[in-house]
Amino acid sequence: MPQDSGMTQILFLYVPIGLIFYFLVIRPQRQQQKKMKLMLANLKKNDEVVTNSGIHGTVVILKDRSVVLRVDENCRIEFDRDAIAAVKSNEVKPEVVK
């Protein structure tokens, strides 16, 4: 009975662990980052948004790296684009076919 080499044992142990790690951690994170990047690229004036800190507001001015939100009637706050967590919408958007 021939003995298995160390490389074979490593192959059968680490490759499945690497694949599981990829499909459970790396791939979903990349998909979420892609969705977030698309959402930030599609921001437009009058979109209702929520920031990472939980502030709700309406987009008034779009700049390259920041967004000015109207939070109240006479209150405007400037945020980095990366601080936008979600866009609230009342309309139903069609599913994107992959």
Distance bins in CASP14 RR format, pairs under 12 A and 6 or more apart:
PFRMAT RR
TARGET T0000
AUTHOR 0000-0000-0000
RMODE 2
METHOD distances of the structure
MODEL  1
2 8 0 0 0 0 0 1 0 0 0 0 0
3 9 0 0 0 0 0 1 0 0 0 0 0
4 10 0 0 0 0 0 1 0 0 0 0 0
4 11 0 0 0 0 1 0 0 0 0 0 0
4 12 0 0 0 0 1 0 0 0 0 0 0
4 13 0 0 0 0 0 1 0 0 0 0 0
5 11 0 0 0 0 1 0 0 0 0 0 0
5 12 0 0 0 0 0 1 0 0 0 0 0
6 12 0 0 0 0 1 0 0 0 0 0 0
6 13 0 0 0 0 1 0 0 0 0 0 0
6 14 0 0 0 0 0 1 0 0 0 0 0
7 13 0 0 0 0 0 1 0 0 0 0 0
7 14 0 0 0 0 0 1 0 0 0 0 0
7 15 0 0 0 0 0 1 0 0 0 0 0
8 14 0 0 0 0 0 1 0 0 0 0 0
8 15 0 0 0 0 0 1 0 0 0 0 0
9 15 0 0 0 0 0 1 0 0 0 0 0
10 16 0 0 0 0 0 1 0 0 0 0 0
10 17 0 0 0 0 0 1 0 0 0 0 0
10 18 0 0 0 0 0 1 0 0 0 0 0
11 17 0 0 0 0 0 1 0 0 0 0 0
11 18 0 0 0 0 0 1 0 0 0 0 0
13 19 0 0 0 0 0 1 0 0 0 0 0
13 20 0 0 0 0 0 1 0 0 0 0 0
14 20 0 0 0 0 0 1 0 0 0 0 0
14 21 0 0 0 0 0 1 0 0 0 0 0
15 21 0 0 0 0 0 1 0 0 0 0 0
15 22 0 0 0 0 0 1 0 0 0 0 0
16 22 0 0 0 0 0 1 0 0 0 0 0
16 23 0 0 0 0 0 1 0 0 0 0 0
17 23 0 0 0 0 0 1 0 0 0 0 0
17 24 0 0 0 0 0 1 0 0 0 0 0
17 25 0 0 0 0 0 1 0 0 0 0 0
18 24 0 0 0 0 1 0 0 0 0 0 0
18 25 0 0 0 0 1 0 0 0 0 0 0
18 26 0 0 0 0 1 0 0 0 0 0 0
18 27 0 0 0 0 0 1 0 0 0 0 0
19 25 0 0 0 0 0 1 0 0 0 0 0
19 26 0 0 0 0 0 1 0 0 0 0 0
19 27 0 0 0 0 0 1 0 0 0 0 0
20 26 0 0 0 0 0 1 0 0 0 0 0
20 27 0 0 0 0 0 1 0 0 0 0 0
21 27 0 0 0 0 1 0 0 0 0 0 0
21 28 0 0 0 0 0 1 0 0 0 0 0
21 29 0 0 0 0 0 1 0 0 0 0 0
22 28 0 0 0 0 1 0 0 0 0 0 0
22 29 0 0 0 0 0 1 0 0 0 0 0
22 30 0 0 0 0 1 0 0 0 0 0 0
23 29 0 0 0 0 0 1 0 0 0 0 0
23 30 0 0 0 0 0 1 0 0 0 0 0
23 31 0 0 0 0 0 1 0 0 0 0 0
25 31 0 0 0 0 0 1 0 0 0 0 0
25 32 0 0 0 0 0 1 0 0 0 0 0
26 32 0 0 0 0 0 1 0 0 0 0 0
26 33 0 0 0 0 0 1 0 0 0 0 0
27 33 0 0 0 0 0 1 0 0 0 0 0
27 34 0 0 0 0 0 1 0 0 0 0 0
28 34 0 0 0 0 0 1 0 0 0 0 0
28 35 0 0 0 0 0 1 0 0 0 0 0
29 35 0 0 0 0 0 1 0 0 0 0 0
29 36 0 0 0 0 0 1 0 0 0 0 0
30 36 0 0 0 0 0 1 0 0 0 0 0
30 37 0 0 0 0 0 1 0 0 0 0 0
31 37 0 0 0 0 0 1 0 0 0 0 0
31 38 0 0 0 0 0 1 0 0 0 0 0
31 96 0 0 0 0 0 1 0 0 0 0 0
31 98 0 0 0 0 1 0 0 0 0 0 0
32 38 0 0 0 0 0 1 0 0 0 0 0
32 39 0 0 0 0 0 1 0 0 0 0 0
32 85 0 0 0 0 0 1 0 0 0 0 0
33 39 0 0 0 0 0 1 0 0 0 0 0
33 40 0 0 0 0 0 1 0 0 0 0 0
33 82 0 0 0 0 0 1 0 0 0 0 0
34 40 0 0 0 0 0 1 0 0 0 0 0
34 41 0 0 0 0 0 1 0 0 0 0 0
34 96 0 0 0 0 0 1 0 0 0 0 0
34 98 0 0 0 0 0 1 0 0 0 0 0
35 41 0 0 0 0 0 1 0 0 0 0 0
35 42 0 0 0 0 0 1 0 0 0 0 0
35 85 0 0 0 0 0 1 0 0 0 0 0
35 86 0 0 0 0 0 1 0 0 0 0 0
35 87 0 0 0 0 0 1 0 0 0 0 0
35 96 0 0 0 0 1 0 0 0 0 0 0
35 98 0 0 0 0 0 1 0 0 0 0 0
36 42 0 0 0 0 0 1 0 0 0 0 0
36 43 0 0 0 0 0 1 0 0 0 0 0
36 52 0 0 0 0 0 1 0 0 0 0 0
36 81 0 0 0 0 0 1 0 0 0 0 0
36 82 0 0 0 0 1 0 0 0 0 0 0
36 83 0 0 0 0 0 1 0 0 0 0 0
36 84 0 0 0 0 1 0 0 0 0 0 0
36 85 0 0 0 0 1 0 0 0 0 0 0
36 86 0 0 0 0 1 0 0 0 0 0 0
36 87 0 0 0 0 0 1 0 0 0 0 0
37 43 0 0 0 0 0 1 0 0 0 0 0
37 81 0 0 0 0 0 1 0 0 0 0 0
37 82 0 0 0 0 0 1 0 0 0 0 0
37 84 0 0 0 0 0 1 0 0 0 0 0
38 87 0 0 0 0 0 1 0 0 0 0 0
38 93 0 0 0 0 0 1 0 0 0 0 0
38 96 0 0 0 0 1 0 0 0 0 0 0
39 47 0 0 0 0 1 0 0 0 0 0 0
39 49 0 0 0 0 1 0 0 0 0 0 0
39 50 0 0 0 0 0 1 0 0 0 0 0
39 81 0 0 0 0 0 1 0 0 0 0 0
39 82 0 0 0 0 0 1 0 0 0 0 0
39 84 1 0 0 1 0 0 0 0 0 0 0
39 85 0 0 0 0 1 0 0 0 0 0 0
39 86 1 0 0 1 0 0 0 0 0 0 0
39 87 1 0 1 0 0 0 0 0 0 0 0
39 88 0 0 0 0 0 1 0 0 0 0 0
39 89 0 0 0 0 0 1 0 0 0 0 0
39 93 0 0 0 0 0 1 0 0 0 0 0
39 96 0 0 0 0 0 1 0 0 0 0 0
40 47 0 0 0 0 0 1 0 0 0 0 0
40 49 0 0 0 0 1 0 0 0 0 0 0
40 59 0 0 0 0 0 1 0 0 0 0 0
40 62 0 0 0 0 0 1 0 0 0 0 0
40 64 0 0 0 0 0 1 0 0 0 0 0
40 65 0 0 0 0 0 1 0 0 0 0 0
40 66 0 0 0 0 0 1 0 0 0 0 0
40 67 0 0 0 0 1 0 0 0 0 0 0
40 79 0 0 0 0 0 1 0 0 0 0 0
40 80 0 0 0 0 0 1 0 0 0 0 0
40 81 1 0 1 0 0 0 0 0 0 0 0
40 82 1 0 0 1 0 0 0 0 0 0 0
40 83 0 0 0 0 0 1 0 0 0 0 0
40 84 1 0 0 1 0 0 0 0 0 0 0
40 85 0 0 0 0 0 1 0 0 0 0 0
40 86 0 0 0 0 0 1 0 0 0 0 0
40 87 0 0 0 0 1 0 0 0 0 0 0
41 62 0 0 0 0 0 1 0 0 0 0 0
41 64 0 0 0 0 0 1 0 0 0 0 0
41 81 0 0 0 0 1 0 0 0 0 0 0
41 84 0 0 0 0 0 1 0 0 0 0 0
41 87 0 0 0 0 0 1 0 0 0 0 0
42 49 0 0 0 0 0 1 0 0 0 0 0
42 59 0 0 0 0 0 1 0 0 0 0 0
42 62 0 0 0 0 0 1 0 0 0 0 0
42 81 0 0 0 0 0 1 0 0 0 0 0
42 84 0 0 0 0 0 1 0 0 0 0 0
42 87 0 0 0 0 1 0 0 0 0 0 0
42 89 0 0 0 0 0 1 0 0 0 0 0
42 93 0 0 0 0 0 1 0 0 0 0 0
42 96 0 0 0 0 0 1 0 0 0 0 0
43 49 1 0 0 1 0 0 0 0 0 0 0
43 58 0 0 0 0 0 1 0 0 0 0 0
43 59 1 0 0 1 0 0 0 0 0 0 0
43 60 0 0 0 0 0 1 0 0 0 0 0
43 61 0 0 0 0 0 1 0 0 0 0 0
43 62 1 0 0 1 0 0 0 0 0 0 0
43 63 0 0 0 0 0 1 0 0 0 0 0
43 64 0 0 0 0 0 1 0 0 0 0 0
43 66 0 0 0 0 0 1 0 0 0 0 0
43 67 1 0 0 1 0 0 0 0 0 0 0
43 68 0 0 0 0 0 1 0 0 0 0 0
43 69 0 0 0 0 0 1 0 0 0 0 0
43 79 0 0 0 0 0 1 0 0 0 0 0
43 81 1 0 0 1 0 0 0 0 0 0 0
43 82 0 0 0 0 0 1 0 0 0 0 0
43 83 0 0 0 0 0 1 0 0 0 0 0
43 84 1 0 0 1 0 0 0 0 0 0 0
43 86 0 0 0 0 0 1 0 0 0 0 0
43 87 1 0 0 1 0 0 0 0 0 0 0
43 89 0 0 0 0 0 1 0 0 0 0 0
44 58 0 0 0 0 0 1 0 0 0 0 0
44 59 1 0 0 1 0 0 0 0 0 0 0
44 60 0 0 0 0 0 1 0 0 0 0 0
44 61 0 0 0 0 0 1 0 0 0 0 0
44 62 1 0 0 1 0 0 0 0 0 0 0
44 67 0 0 0 0 0 1 0 0 0 0 0
44 87 0 0 0 0 1 0 0 0 0 0 0
44 89 0 0 0 0 0 1 0 0 0 0 0
45 58 0 0 0 0 1 0 0 0 0 0 0
45 59 1 0 1 0 0 0 0 0 0 0 0
45 60 1 0 0 1 0 0 0 0 0 0 0
45 61 1 0 0 1 0 0 0 0 0 0 0
45 62 1 0 0 1 0 0 0 0 0 0 0
45 63 0 0 0 0 0 1 0 0 0 0 0
45 67 0 0 0 0 1 0 0 0 0 0 0
45 68 0 0 0 0 1 0 0 0 0 0 0
45 69 0 0 0 0 0 1 0 0 0 0 0
45 70 0 0 0 0 0 1 0 0 0 0 0
46 57 0 0 0 0 0 1 0 0 0 0 0
46 58 1 0 0 1 0 0 0 0 0 0 0
46 59 1 0 0 1 0 0 0 0 0 0 0
46 60 0 0 0 0 1 0 0 0 0 0 0
46 61 0 0 0 0 0 1 0 0 0 0 0
46 62 0 0 0 0 0 1 0 0 0 0 0
46 69 0 0 0 0 0 1 0 0 0 0 0
46 70 0 0 0 0 1 0 0 0 0 0 0
46 87 0 0 0 0 0 1 0 0 0 0 0
46 88 0 0 0 0 0 1 0 0 0 0 0
46 89 0 0 0 0 0 1 0 0 0 0 0
46 90 0 0 0 0 0 1 0 0 0 0 0
47 56 0 0 0 0 0 1 0 0 0 0 0
47 57 0 0 0 0 1 0 0 0 0 0 0
47 58 1 0 0 1 0 0 0 0 0 0 0
47 59 1 0 1 0 0 0 0 0 0 0 0
47 60 0 0 0 0 0 1 0 0 0 0 0
47 61 0 0 0 0 0 1 0 0 0 0 0
47 62 0 0 0 0 1 0 0 0 0 0 0
47 67 0 0 0 0 1 0 0 0 0 0 0
47 69 0 0 0 0 1 0 0 0 0 0 0
47 70 0 0 0 0 0 1 0 0 0 0 0
47 84 0 0 0 0 1 0 0 0 0 0 0
47 86 0 0 0 0 0 1 0 0 0 0 0
47 87 1 0 1 0 0 0 0 0 0 0 0
47 88 0 0 0 0 1 0 0 0 0 0 0
47 89 1 0 0 1 0 0 0 0 0 0 0
47 90 0 0 0 0 0 1 0 0 0 0 0
47 91 0 0 0 0 0 1 0 0 0 0 0
48 55 0 0 0 0 0 1 0 0 0 0 0
48 56 1 0 0 1 0 0 0 0 0 0 0
48 57 1 0 0 1 0 0 0 0 0 0 0
48 58 1 0 1 0 0 0 0 0 0 0 0
48 59 1 0 0 1 0 0 0 0 0 0 0
48 60 0 0 0 0 0 1 0 0 0 0 0
48 69 0 0 0 0 1 0 0 0 0 0 0
48 70 0 0 0 0 1 0 0 0 0 0 0
48 71 0 0 0 0 0 1 0 0 0 0 0
48 84 0 0 0 0 0 1 0 0 0 0 0
48 86 0 0 0 0 1 0 0 0 0 0 0
48 87 1 0 0 1 0 0 0 0 0 0 0
48 88 1 0 1 0 0 0 0 0 0 0 0
48 89 1 0 0 1 0 0 0 0 0 0 0
48 90 0 0 0 0 1 0 0 0 0 0 0
48 91 0 0 0 0 0 1 0 0 0 0 0
49 55 0 0 0 0 1 0 0 0 0 0 0
49 56 1 0 0 1 0 0 0 0 0 0 0
49 57 1 0 1 0 0 0 0 0 0 0 0
49 58 1 0 0 1 0 0 0 0 0 0 0
49 59 1 0 0 1 0 0 0 0 0 0 0
49 60 0 0 0 0 0 1 0 0 0 0 0
49 62 0 0 0 0 0 1 0 0 0 0 0
49 67 1 0 0 1 0 0 0 0 0 0 0
49 68 0 0 0 0 0 1 0 0 0 0 0
49 69 1 0 0 1 0 0 0 0 0 0 0
49 70 0 0 0 0 0 1 0 0 0 0 0
49 71 0 0 0 0 0 1 0 0 0 0 0
49 77 0 0 0 0 0 1 0 0 0 0 0
49 79 0 0 0 0 1 0 0 0 0 0 0
49 81 0 0 0 0 0 1 0 0 0 0 0
49 83 0 0 0 0 1 0 0 0 0 0 0
49 84 1 0 1 0 0 0 0 0 0 0 0
49 85 1 0 0 1 0 0 0 0 0 0 0
49 86 1 0 0 1 0 0 0 0 0 0 0
49 87 1 0 1 0 0 0 0 0 0 0 0
49 88 1 0 0 1 0 0 0 0 0 0 0
49 89 0 0 0 0 1 0 0 0 0 0 0
50 56 1 0 1 0 0 0 0 0 0 0 0
50 57 1 0 0 1 0 0 0 0 0 0 0
50 58 0 0 0 0 0 1 0 0 0 0 0
50 59 0 0 0 0 0 1 0 0 0 0 0
50 69 0 0 0 0 1 0 0 0 0 0 0
50 71 0 0 0 0 0 1 0 0 0 0 0
50 79 0 0 0 0 0 1 0 0 0 0 0
50 83 0 0 0 0 0 1 0 0 0 0 0
50 84 1 0 0 1 0 0 0 0 0 0 0
50 85 1 0 1 0 0 0 0 0 0 0 0
50 86 1 0 1 0 0 0 0 0 0 0 0
50 87 0 0 0 0 1 0 0 0 0 0 0
50 88 1 0 0 1 0 0 0 0 0 0 0
50 89 0 0 0 0 0 1 0 0 0 0 0
51 57 0 0 0 0 1 0 0 0 0 0 0
51 59 0 0 0 0 0 1 0 0 0 0 0
51 66 0 0 0 0 0 1 0 0 0 0 0
51 67 0 0 0 0 1 0 0 0 0 0 0
51 69 1 0 0 1 0 0 0 0 0 0 0
51 71 0 0 0 0 1 0 0 0 0 0 0
51 77 0 0 0 0 1 0 0 0 0 0 0
51 78 0 0 0 0 0 1 0 0 0 0 0
51 79 1 0 1 0 0 0 0 0 0 0 0
51 80 0 0 0 0 1 0 0 0 0 0 0
51 81 0 0 0 0 0 1 0 0 0 0 0
51 82 0 0 0 0 1 0 0 0 0 0 0
51 83 1 0 1 0 0 0 0 0 0 0 0
51 84 1 0 0 1 0 0 0 0 0 0 0
51 85 1 0 1 0 0 0 0 0 0 0 0
51 86 0 0 0 0 1 0 0 0 0 0 0
51 87 0 0 0 0 0 1 0 0 0 0 0
51 88 0 0 0 0 0 1 0 0 0 0 0
52 79 0 0 0 0 1 0 0 0 0 0 0
52 80 0 0 0 0 1 0 0 0 0 0 0
52 81 0 0 0 0 0 1 0 0 0 0 0
52 82 0 0 0 0 1 0 0 0 0 0 0
52 83 1 0 1 0 0 0 0 0 0 0 0
52 84 1 0 0 1 0 0 0 0 0 0 0
52 85 1 0 1 0 0 0 0 0 0 0 0
52 86 0 0 0 0 1 0 0 0 0 0 0
53 69 0 0 0 0 0 1 0 0 0 0 0
53 71 0 0 0 0 0 1 0 0 0 0 0
53 77 0 0 0 0 0 1 0 0 0 0 0
53 79 0 0 0 0 1 0 0 0 0 0 0
53 80 0 0 0 0 0 1 0 0 0 0 0
53 83 1 0 0 1 0 0 0 0 0 0 0
53 84 0 0 0 0 0 1 0 0 0 0 0
53 85 0 0 0 0 1 0 0 0 0 0 0
54 69 0 0 0 0 0 1 0 0 0 0 0
54 71 0 0 0 0 0 1 0 0 0 0 0
54 77 0 0 0 0 0 1 0 0 0 0 0
54 79 0 0 0 0 0 1 0 0 0 0 0
54 83 0 0 0 0 1 0 0 0 0 0 0
54 84 0 0 0 0 0 1 0 0 0 0 0
54 85 1 0 0 1 0 0 0 0 0 0 0
54 86 0 0 0 0 1 0 0 0 0 0 0
54 88 0 0 0 0 0 1 0 0 0 0 0
55 67 0 0 0 0 0 1 0 0 0 0 0
55 69 1 0 0 1 0 0 0 0 0 0 0
55 70 0 0 0 0 0 1 0 0 0 0 0
55 71 1 0 0 1 0 0 0 0 0 0 0
55 72 0 0 0 0 0 1 0 0 0 0 0
55 75 0 0 0 0 0 1 0 0 0 0 0
55 76 0 0 0 0 0 1 0 0 0 0 0
55 77 1 0 0 1 0 0 0 0 0 0 0
55 78 0 0 0 0 0 1 0 0 0 0 0
55 79 0 0 0 0 1 0 0 0 0 0 0
55 83 0 0 0 0 1 0 0 0 0 0 0
55 84 0 0 0 0 0 1 0 0 0 0 0
55 85 0 0 0 0 1 0 0 0 0 0 0
55 86 0 0 0 0 0 1 0 0 0 0 0
56 69 0 0 0 0 1 0 0 0 0 0 0
56 70 0 0 0 0 0 1 0 0 0 0 0
56 71 1 0 0 1 0 0 0 0 0 0 0
56 72 0 0 0 0 0 1 0 0 0 0 0
56 77 0 0 0 0 0 1 0 0 0 0 0
56 84 0 0 0 0 0 1 0 0 0 0 0
56 85 0 0 0 0 0 1 0 0 0 0 0
56 86 0 0 0 0 1 0 0 0 0 0 0
56 87 0 0 0 0 0 1 0 0 0 0 0
56 88 1 0 0 1 0 0 0 0 0 0 0
57 67 0 0 0 0 1 0 0 0 0 0 0
57 68 0 0 0 0 0 1 0 0 0 0 0
57 69 1 0 1 0 0 0 0 0 0 0 0
57 70 1 0 0 1 0 0 0 0 0 0 0
57 71 1 0 1 0 0 0 0 0 0 0 0
57 72 0 0 0 0 1 0 0 0 0 0 0
57 73 0 0 0 0 0 1 0 0 0 0 0
57 75 0 0 0 0 1 0 0 0 0 0 0
57 76 0 0 0 0 1 0 0 0 0 0 0
57 77 0 0 0 0 1 0 0 0 0 0 0
57 79 0 0 0 0 1 0 0 0 0 0 0
57 83 0 0 0 0 0 1 0 0 0 0 0
57 84 0 0 0 0 1 0 0 0 0 0 0
57 85 0 0 0 0 0 1 0 0 0 0 0
57 86 0 0 0 0 0 1 0 0 0 0 0
57 87 0 0 0 0 0 1 0 0 0 0 0
57 88 0 0 0 0 1 0 0 0 0 0 0
58 67 0 0 0 0 0 1 0 0 0 0 0
58 68 0 0 0 0 1 0 0 0 0 0 0
58 69 1 0 0 1 0 0 0 0 0 0 0
58 70 1 0 1 0 0 0 0 0 0 0 0
58 71 0 0 0 0 1 0 0 0 0 0 0
58 72 0 0 0 0 0 1 0 0 0 0 0
58 73 0 0 0 0 0 1 0 0 0 0 0
58 75 0 0 0 0 0 1 0 0 0 0 0
58 76 0 0 0 0 1 0 0 0 0 0 0
58 77 0 0 0 0 0 1 0 0 0 0 0
58 87 0 0 0 0 0 1 0 0 0 0 0
58 88 0 0 0 0 1 0 0 0 0 0 0
59 66 0 0 0 0 0 1 0 0 0 0 0
59 67 1 0 1 0 0 0 0 0 0 0 0
59 68 1 0 0 1 0 0 0 0 0 0 0
59 69 1 0 0 1 0 0 0 0 0 0 0
59 70 0 0 0 0 1 0 0 0 0 0 0
59 71 0 0 0 0 0 1 0 0 0 0 0
59 76 0 0 0 0 0 1 0 0 0 0 0
59 77 0 0 0 0 0 1 0 0 0 0 0
59 78 0 0 0 0 0 1 0 0 0 0 0
59 79 0 0 0 0 1 0 0 0 0 0 0
59 81 0 0 0 0 0 1 0 0 0 0 0
59 84 0 0 0 0 1 0 0 0 0 0 0
59 87 0 0 0 0 1 0 0 0 0 0 0
59 88 0 0 0 0 0 1 0 0 0 0 0
60 66 0 0 0 0 0 1 0 0 0 0 0
60 67 0 0 0 0 1 0 0 0 0 0 0
60 68 1 0 1 0 0 0 0 0 0 0 0
60 69 1 0 0 1 0 0 0 0 0 0 0
60 70 1 0 1 0 0 0 0 0 0 0 0
60 71 0 0 0 0 1 0 0 0 0 0 0
60 72 0 0 0 0 0 1 0 0 0 0 0
60 75 0 0 0 0 0 1 0 0 0 0 0
60 76 1 0 0 1 0 0 0 0 0 0 0
60 77 0 0 0 0 1 0 0 0 0 0 0
60 78 0 0 0 0 1 0 0 0 0 0 0
60 79 0 0 0 0 0 1 0 0 0 0 0
61 67 1 0 0 1 0 0 0 0 0 0 0
61 68 1 1 0 0 0 0 0 0 0 0 0
61 69 0 0 0 0 1 0 0 0 0 0 0
61 70 0 0 0 0 1 0 0 0 0 0 0
61 76 0 0 0 0 1 0 0 0 0 0 0
61 77 0 0 0 0 0 1 0 0 0 0 0
61 78 0 0 0 0 1 0 0 0 0 0 0
61 79 0 0 0 0 0 1 0 0 0 0 0
61 81 0 0 0 0 0 1 0 0 0 0 0
62 68 1 0 0 1 0 0 0 0 0 0 0
62 69 0 0 0 0 0 1 0 0 0 0 0
62 78 0 0 0 0 0 1 0 0 0 0 0
62 79 0 0 0 0 0 1 0 0 0 0 0
62 81 0 0 0 0 1 0 0 0 0 0 0
62 84 0 0 0 0 0 1 0 0 0 0 0
63 69 0 0 0 0 0 1 0 0 0 0 0
63 78 0 0 0 0 1 0 0 0 0 0 0
63 79 0 0 0 0 0 1 0 0 0 0 0
63 80 0 0 0 0 1 0 0 0 0 0 0
63 81 0 0 0 0 1 0 0 0 0 0 0
64 80 0 0 0 0 0 1 0 0 0 0 0
64 81 0 0 0 0 1 0 0 0 0 0 0
65 78 0 0 0 0 0 1 0 0 0 0 0
65 79 0 0 0 0 0 1 0 0 0 0 0
65 80 1 0 0 1 0 0 0 0 0 0 0
65 81 1 0 0 1 0 0 0 0 0 0 0
65 82 0 0 0 0 1 0 0 0 0 0 0
65 83 0 0 0 0 0 1 0 0 0 0 0
65 84 0 0 0 0 0 1 0 0 0 0 0
66 76 0 0 0 0 0 1 0 0 0 0 0
66 77 0 0 0 0 0 1 0 0 0 0 0
66 78 1 0 1 0 0 0 0 0 0 0 0
66 79 1 0 0 1 0 0 0 0 0 0 0
66 80 1 0 1 0 0 0 0 0 0 0 0
66 81 1 0 0 1 0 0 0 0 0 0 0
66 82 0 0 0 0 1 0 0 0 0 0 0
66 83 0 0 0 0 1 0 0 0 0 0 0
66 84 0 0 0 0 0 1 0 0 0 0 0
67 76 0 0 0 0 0 1 0 0 0 0 0
67 77 0 0 0 0 1 0 0 0 0 0 0
67 78 1 0 0 1 0 0 0 0 0 0 0
67 79 1 0 1 0 0 0 0 0 0 0 0
67 80 1 0 0 1 0 0 0 0 0 0 0
67 81 1 0 1 0 0 0 0 0 0 0 0
67 82 0 0 0 0 1 0 0 0 0 0 0
67 83 0 0 0 0 1 0 0 0 0 0 0
67 84 1 0 0 1 0 0 0 0 0 0 0
67 87 0 0 0 0 0 1 0 0 0 0 0
68 75 0 0 0 0 0 1 0 0 0 0 0
68 76 1 0 1 0 0 0 0 0 0 0 0
68 77 1 0 0 1 0 0 0 0 0 0 0
68 78 1 0 1 0 0 0 0 0 0 0 0
68 79 1 0 0 1 0 0 0 0 0 0 0
68 80 0 0 0 0 0 1 0 0 0 0 0
68 81 0 0 0 0 0 1 0 0 0 0 0
68 83 0 0 0 0 0 1 0 0 0 0 0
68 84 0 0 0 0 0 1 0 0 0 0 0
69 75 0 0 0 0 1 0 0 0 0 0 0
69 76 1 0 0 1 0 0 0 0 0 0 0
69 77 1 0 1 0 0 0 0 0 0 0 0
69 78 1 0 0 1 0 0 0 0 0 0 0
69 79 1 0 0 1 0 0 0 0 0 0 0
69 80 0 0 0 0 0 1 0 0 0 0 0
69 81 0 0 0 0 0 1 0 0 0 0 0
69 83 0 0 0 0 1 0 0 0 0 0 0
69 84 0 0 0 0 1 0 0 0 0 0 0
69 87 0 0 0 0 0 1 0 0 0 0 0
70 76 1 0 1 0 0 0 0 0 0 0 0
70 77 0 0 0 0 1 0 0 0 0 0 0
70 78 0 0 0 0 0 1 0 0 0 0 0
70 79 0 0 0 0 0 1 0 0 0 0 0
71 77 1 0 1 0 0 0 0 0 0 0 0
71 78 0 0 0 0 0 1 0 0 0 0 0
71 79 0 0 0 0 0 1 0 0 0 0 0
77 83 0 0 0 0 1 0 0 0 0 0 0
78 84 0 0 0 0 0 1 0 0 0 0 0
79 85 0 0 0 0 0 1 0 0 0 0 0
81 87 0 0 0 0 0 1 0 0 0 0 0
87 93 0 0 0 0 0 1 0 0 0 0 0
END
